[in-house]
Amino acid sequence: MTPEQLRQIYGAPSPRAAAKVIREFDRHCRQFIEHSTFLVLATSDGENLDVSPKGDPAGFVKVESDTTLLLPDRPGNNRIDGLINILSHPKVALVFFIPTVSETLRVNGTAEILCDAAMCDQFKVNGRSPKTVLRITAEEVFTHCGKAPLRAGMWKPDTWPASRPVASLNEMIRDHAEVSVDSIEQSAVEELYRKSLY
């Protein structure tokens, strides 16, 4: 399929959608980022893609300047797929979410990894600093309509499952990796989360 064929199927973007892309963080973008508690970060090694969730209390991403953001990297599983990708292919994309807000904010840009102690200490939580901080220089910034979250019922509790609809993390790891795990109880996973968030 060609871009022309896709345009025949979908038509041209509305003038409003085509014109909404900006190159810096204006007051609306800054307000959105200030209140965001969750984002998804996409990276690539030039061939393969990785998408990683990032979350913290509101304000965890700092607007450093009109065109740069600072994003701390909290403890995880130490796969660091995204960080390794950035070393060879620094283009990244982010989508910011705010609970109860249907719209999202998208940022496309270039990332660099900072490990300076003074920089990392700016993001200290419970006495622990992140090991690295990403500085992301924006190339495209734009809001995205709320149709997908609305269709998904993201912020409508009456559409949420009454109980956990999938296996516990330990069960999934046991079956996917064929390794022994100490417990398959979700409560054990939740206790691990509580002890190792920061």
Secondary structure, DSSP 8 states (H G I E B T S, - for coil): --HHHHHHHH----HHHHH--BSS--HHHHHHHHH--EEEEEEE-SSSEEEEEEE-STT-SEE-SSSEEEEEE----S--HHHHHHHH--EEEEEEE-TT---EEEEEEEEEEE--HHHHHTT-BTTB--SEEEEEEEEEEEEE-SHHHHHHTTT-GGGS-SS--S--HHHHHHHHHT---S---HHHHHHHHHHH--
